[in-house]
Amino acid sequence: MTEVKATNVHWHDGEVSREDRNALLKQKGATLWFTGLSGSGKSTVAVALEKALTEKGHLCYRLDGDNIRLGINKNLGFSAEDRAENIRRIGEIAKLFVDTGVIVLSSFVSPYREDRDNVRKLHDEGDMDFIEVYVDVPLSVAEERDPKGLYKKARAGEIKNFTGIDDPYEAPTKPELVLNSHELSLEEEVDVLLKMLSERGII
């Protein structure tokens, strides 16, 4: 975890509770953490779910790997240390959104189990819902899709530390949901997610 440098700081409670904000939005804040190889379909299903939830009147916000690295995490690379800090920051951001009652759709490769577990712990400590969704496809399928041409570059040695090629991906051991995006249509994936959110009382 990141070194703590701030001292003499204290949490300042307000007079509006998380329950008040959930009631205002008529939903429950929660983080859906989509993890999987590049090209597995994480962002695609998150975009589709965001649209479906919005059409149903639910407030949600999508945190996407590339989008975040264009802004708040633009000073981070892809070493193990930088990946850990990338995920730590996203976890903190997601937690803030959940506290406001927003449904967070977080799609990151997040290849290391410990980093994802740390985000789960962060939510658990705040009594917040953290739902790990493993978008599972064989490497061959992800590499065939290669929407950004990254696998091709990694195979050619143009990209180092690329997950699935010369850097590991540690699959979740007990995710709340596994989506095999190569076996389901996008509509079927969204239906499964909406049903799960309903059953959990998020929507």
Secondary structure, 3 states (H helix, E strand, C coil): CCCCCCCCCCCCCCCCCHHHHHHHHCCCCEEEEEECCCCCCHHHHHHHHHHHHHHCCCCEEEEEHHHHHCCCCCCCCCCHHHHHHHHHHHHHHHHHHHHCCCEEEEECCCCCHHHHHHHHHHHHHCCCEEEEEEECCCHHHHHHHCCCCHHHHHHCCCCCCCECCCECCCCCCCCCEEECCCCCCHHHHHHHHHHHHHHCCCC
